[in-house]
């Protein structure tokens, strides 16, 4: 995870690097290439990679906060935020550069900043609202509209997870619609540079197709079958492709997974454009070139000399 080399923080405040981009943009490979050049610690900001038991389906790579939760655990942003802050601070204390990498935008932000998150609901609250939704989704959305019309306007009635979460928040006197756009405020816990990996859509779609094929070749169907022999939380059950692979014939499951991944990548590309101050990098080139440019930008920001050869 780390290698000898010149640090990014011998002078001035320690620096945190973050790498974001759509799935199949090469984030993990770039992060590992950067970490091979400087003393560093890679910290995952991927909601689905936090679960263990599905390494093929979630495309896991070595990093902190990968595979930390069992599949029956209902992970939350708040829980992840605490663990990510610990990982980043421990890396800095050890004179390593934290490299926060992932495709879950909210998790990336949670790792880098202090989010104003509400307290967890009382035990049984979520189950009660889930029961209401499962009995009549339209009625549950109507209840949300009565309690928080602004949140109801933002959430589609068919979005079970977000409708339930919004109803939970109403009991805490909070709203799914923040009072201000805190998520995209520029403050971070430590000086941070966020890099966005930009890949042309046609190339990204081709990579997604190749990755999907590789998953099936590596045995993702058997992996899913074994995983579903055990209890699984509603959060883990939302992992892309899980249900399709479990329930559909192979060809249909392949196409369903590829299509859902392309849609998710399009969503990630939109999310990336909303991150203030992001440094966009072309990622349709060798990984080493991208890693070198990240370090050049980081050293320029800190006014540090370039790495010596040899």
C-alpha positions as CSV (number, residue, x, y, z in Angstrom):
1,X,0.0,0.0,0.0
2,X,3.0,2.3,0.4
3,X,6.4,2.7,-0.9
4,X,9.5,4.8,-0.2
5,X,9.6,8.2,-1.9
6,X,9.3,11.9,-1.3
7,X,6.4,12.8,1.0
8,X,3.8,15.3,0.0
9,X,3.9,17.0,3.4
10,X,7.4,17.7,4.7
11,X,6.5,21.4,4.8
12,X,3.2,23.0,5.5
13,X,0.0,21.2,6.4
14,X,-0.4,17.5,5.5
15,X,-2.3,17.0,2.3
16,X,-5.1,14.5,1.6
17,X,-5.7,13.3,-2.0
18,X,-9.0,12.1,-3.2
19,X,-9.7,10.3,-6.5
20,X,-13.3,10.1,-7.8
21,X,-14.8,9.0,-11.0
22,X,-17.4,6.7,-12.6
23,X,-17.1,2.9,-12.3
24,X,-14.5,1.4,-14.7
25,X,-12.7,4.7,-14.9
26,X,-9.6,3.2,-13.3
27,X,-9.7,4.8,-9.9
28,X,-8.2,1.9,-7.9
29,X,-5.4,1.4,-10.4
30,X,-4.5,5.1,-10.3
31,X,-4.6,5.2,-6.5
32,X,-2.3,2.2,-6.3
33,X,0.1,3.8,-8.8
34,X,0.2,7.0,-6.7
35,X,0.7,5.0,-3.5
36,X,3.7,3.2,-5.2
37,X,5.4,6.6,-5.6
38,X,5.0,8.1,-2.1
39,X,4.3,6.9,1.4
40,X,0.6,6.6,1.3
41,X,-2.5,4.8,2.6
42,X,-5.5,4.1,0.3
43,X,-8.9,4.6,2.0
44,X,-12.0,3.3,0.1
45,X,-15.0,5.5,-0.3
46,X,-17.3,2.9,-1.9
47,X,-20.5,2.0,-0.1
48,X,-20.7,-1.5,-1.7
49,X,-17.1,-2.4,-1.3
50,X,-17.5,-1.9,2.5
51,X,-19.3,-5.3,2.5
52,X,-17.4,-8.6,2.5
53,X,-18.6,-11.7,0.7
54,X,-19.0,-10.2,-2.8
55,X,-15.5,-9.3,-3.8
56,X,-16.1,-10.1,-7.5
57,X,-19.4,-8.3,-7.8
58,X,-18.2,-5.2,-6.0
59,X,-14.8,-5.2,-7.7
60,X,-12.8,-5.0,-4.5
61,X,-9.2,-4.0,-4.4
62,X,-6.8,-3.7,-1.4
63,X,-7.6,-0.6,0.7
64,X,-8.7,0.3,4.1
65,X,-12.5,0.1,4.8
66,X,-13.0,-2.6,2.1
67,X,-14.8,-5.7,3.4
68,X,-15.4,-4.3,6.9
69,X,-19.2,-5.2,7.2
70,X,-20.9,-8.5,6.9
71,X,-23.8,-8.7,4.4
72,X,-26.4,-8.7,7.2
73,X,-25.2,-5.4,8.5
74,X,-27.2,-2.2,7.7
75,X,-24.3,0.2,7.0
76,X,-24.8,3.9,7.2
77,X,-23.0,7.1,6.1
78,X,-22.6,8.1,9.7
79,X,-20.9,4.9,10.7
80,X,-18.6,5.1,7.6
81,X,-17.8,8.7,8.3
82,X,-16.4,7.9,11.8
83,X,-14.3,5.0,10.4
84,X,-13.0,7.1,7.5
85,X,-12.0,10.0,9.7
86,X,-10.1,7.5,11.9
87,X,-8.3,6.0,8.8
88,X,-7.4,9.4,7.4
89,X,-6.1,10.7,10.7
90,X,-4.1,7.6,11.4
91,X,-2.4,7.8,8.0
92,X,-1.5,11.4,8.6
93,X,-0.2,10.6,12.1
94,X,2.1,8.0,10.5
95,X,3.4,10.6,7.9
96,X,1.6,8.9,5.1
97,X,-0.6,10.6,2.5
98,X,-4.2,9.5,2.7
99,X,-5.6,8.7,-0.8
100,X,-9.4,8.5,-0.5
101,X,-10.7,6.7,-3.6
102,X,-14.2,5.6,-4.6
103,X,-17.3,6.1,-6.6
104,X,-19.8,6.7,-3.9
105,X,-20.0,10.5,-3.8
106,X,-21.6,10.8,-0.4
107,X,-19.1,8.5,1.1
108,X,-16.2,10.4,-0.5
109,X,-17.6,13.6,1.0
110,X,-18.1,11.9,4.4
111,X,-14.5,10.9,4.4
112,X,-13.2,14.4,3.7
113,X,-15.5,16.6,5.7
114,X,-17.7,16.9,8.8
115,X,-21.2,16.2,7.7
116,X,-24.1,17.4,9.7
117,X,-25.7,14.0,10.1
118,X,-28.8,13.3,12.2
119,X,-28.7,10.8,15.1
120,X,-29.7,7.3,14.2
121,X,-33.5,6.5,14.6
122,X,-34.9,4.7,17.6
123,X,-34.8,0.9,17.3
124,X,-37.8,-0.3,15.3
125,X,-38.4,3.0,13.5
126,X,-37.0,1.9,10.2
127,X,-38.9,-1.4,10.3
128,X,-42.2,0.4,11.0
129,X,-41.8,2.7,8.1
130,X,-40.7,-0.2,5.8
131,X,-43.8,-2.1,6.8
132,X,-46.0,0.9,5.9
133,X,-44.2,1.3,2.6
134,X,-44.5,-2.4,1.7
135,X,-48.2,-2.3,2.5
136,X,-48.9,0.7,0.3
137,X,-46.0,2.7,-1.3
138,X,-48.3,5.5,-2.5
139,X,-49.8,6.0,0.9
140,X,-46.3,6.0,2.5
141,X,-45.3,8.8,0.0
142,X,-48.4,10.7,0.9
143,X,-47.6,10.5,4.6
144,X,-44.1,11.9,3.7
145,X,-45.7,14.7,1.8
146,X,-47.8,15.6,4.8
147,X,-44.8,15.5,7.1
148,X,-42.2,17.0,4.8
149,X,-43.5,18.3,1.5
150,X,-40.0,19.5,0.4
151,X,-38.5,16.0,0.8
152,X,-41.5,14.3,-0.9
153,X,-40.9,16.6,-3.9
154,X,-37.4,15.3,-4.2
155,X,-38.1,11.6,-3.7
156,X,-39.9,9.4,-6.3
157,X,-42.7,7.3,-4.7
158,X,-41.0,4.1,-6.1
159,X,-37.7,4.8,-4.3
160,X,-38.3,2.7,-1.2
161,X,-35.0,3.3,0.5
162,X,-35.2,7.1,0.3
163,X,-38.9,7.3,1.1
164,X,-38.3,5.3,4.3
165,X,-35.2,7.3,5.2
166,X,-37.1,10.6,4.7
167,X,-39.9,9.3,7.0
168,X,-37.3,8.4,9.6
169,X,-35.9,11.8,9.5
170,X,-39.2,13.5,10.1
171,X,-39.3,11.8,13.5
172,X,-36.0,13.4,14.3
173,X,-37.2,16.8,13.2
174,X,-34.9,16.7,10.2
175,X,-35.4,16.7,6.5
176,X,-33.9,14.7,3.6
177,X,-33.7,18.1,2.0
178,X,-30.8,20.0,3.7
179,X,-31.4,23.5,4.9
180,X,-28.3,24.4,2.9
181,X,-26.1,22.6,0.4
182,X,-23.6,21.5,3.1
183,X,-22.7,18.5,1.1
184,X,-20.9,20.6,-1.5
185,X,-19.5,23.2,0.9
186,X,-15.8,23.7,0.3
187,X,-14.6,23.0,3.8
188,X,-12.7,19.8,4.5
189,X,-11.1,18.5,7.6
190,X,-7.6,18.7,6.1
191,X,-6.2,20.4,3.1
192,X,-7.5,18.3,0.2
193,X,-7.3,18.0,-3.6
194,X,-10.0,16.1,-5.3
195,X,-9.2,14.6,-8.7
196,X,-11.9,13.5,-11.1
197,X,-11.1,10.8,-13.7
198,X,-12.8,11.6,-17.0
199,X,-13.2,8.9,-19.6
200,X,-15.2,9.3,-22.9
201,X,-18.6,7.6,-22.6
202,X,-17.9,5.2,-25.5
203,X,-14.7,3.9,-23.9
204,X,-16.3,3.8,-20.5
205,X,-19.2,1.7,-21.9
206,X,-16.7,-0.7,-23.5
207,X,-14.8,-1.0,-20.2
208,X,-18.0,-1.8,-18.3
209,X,-18.9,-4.5,-20.9
210,X,-15.4,-6.0,-20.4
211,X,-15.6,-5.8,-16.6
212,X,-19.0,-7.5,-16.6
213,X,-17.7,-10.3,-18.8
214,X,-14.7,-10.8,-16.5
215,X,-17.0,-11.0,-13.4
216,X,-18.9,-13.9,-15.0
217,X,-15.7,-15.6,-16.0
218,X,-14.3,-15.3,-12.5
219,X,-17.4,-16.9,-11.0
220,X,-19.7,-14.1,-9.8
221,X,-22.8,-16.4,-10.2
222,X,-21.5,-18.8,-7.6
223,X,-20.3,-16.0,-5.4
224,X,-23.8,-14.5,-5.4
225,X,-25.4,-17.9,-4.7
226,X,-23.2,-18.4,-1.7
227,X,-23.8,-14.9,-0.4
228,X,-27.6,-15.3,-0.5
229,X,-27.5,-18.4,1.6
230,X,-27.1,-16.1,4.6
231,X,-29.2,-13.2,5.8
232,X,-28.6,-9.9,3.9
233,X,-29.5,-6.4,4.9
234,X,-31.6,-4.1,2.8
235,X,-28.6,-1.9,2.2
236,X,-26.4,-4.8,1.0
237,X,-29.3,-6.1,-1.1
238,X,-29.1,-2.9,-3.2
239,X,-25.6,-3.9,-4.6
240,X,-25.8,-3.6,-8.4
241,X,-26.6,-6.9,-10.1
242,X,-27.1,-8.9,-7.0
243,X,-30.8,-9.8,-7.6
244,X,-30.4,-10.0,-11.3
245,X,-27.7,-12.6,-11.1
246,X,-29.6,-14.5,-8.5
247,X,-32.9,-14.5,-10.4
248,X,-32.3,-14.3,-14.1
249,X,-30.8,-16.6,-16.7
250,X,-27.1,-15.9,-17.4
251,X,-27.5,-13.9,-20.6
252,X,-30.3,-11.7,-19.1
253,X,-28.3,-11.3,-15.9
254,X,-25.3,-10.2,-17.9
255,X,-27.2,-7.6,-19.8
256,X,-29.1,-6.4,-16.7
257,X,-25.8,-5.9,-14.8
258,X,-24.1,-4.1,-17.7
259,X,-27.1,-1.8,-18.2
260,X,-27.4,-0.9,-14.5
261,X,-23.7,-0.3,-14.3
262,X,-23.9,2.1,-17.3
263,X,-26.7,4.0,-15.7
264,X,-24.8,4.2,-12.4
265,X,-21.7,5.5,-14.3
266,X,-23.8,8.2,-15.9
267,X,-25.1,9.2,-12.5
268,X,-21.5,9.3,-11.1
269,X,-20.4,11.5,-14.0
270,X,-23.1,14.0,-13.1
271,X,-22.2,13.9,-9.5
272,X,-18.5,14.5,-10.4
273,X,-19.4,17.8,-12.1
274,X,-20.9,19.1,-8.9
275,X,-17.8,18.7,-6.7
276,X,-16.4,22.2,-6.2
277,X,-12.7,22.7,-7.1
278,X,-12.3,19.2,-8.6
279,X,-9.3,18.7,-10.8
280,X,-10.4,16.9,-13.9
281,X,-7.9,14.5,-15.5
282,X,-8.1,12.6,-18.7
283,X,-8.1,8.9,-17.8
284,X,-8.1,7.4,-21.3
285,X,-4.3,7.0,-21.1
286,X,-1.8,4.9,-19.2
287,X,-2.3,4.7,-15.5
288,X,1.2,5.8,-14.7
289,X,0.6,9.1,-16.6
290,X,-2.4,9.9,-14.6
291,X,-0.7,9.1,-11.3
292,X,2.3,11.3,-12.3
293,X,0.0,14.2,-13.1
294,X,-1.8,13.8,-9.8
295,X,1.6,14.1,-8.0
296,X,2.6,17.1,-10.1
297,X,-0.5,18.9,-9.3
298,X,-0.2,18.1,-5.6
299,X,3.4,19.2,-5.4
300,X,2.6,22.4,-7.3
301,X,-0.1,23.2,-4.7
302,X,2.4,22.7,-1.9
303,X,5.2,24.4,-3.8
304,X,7.4,21.3,-3.4
305,X,10.2,20.3,-5.7
306,X,9.5,17.5,-8.2
307,X,10.6,14.1,-7.3
308,X,14.2,13.3,-8.0
309,X,15.0,10.6,-10.5
310,X,16.4,7.4,-9.3
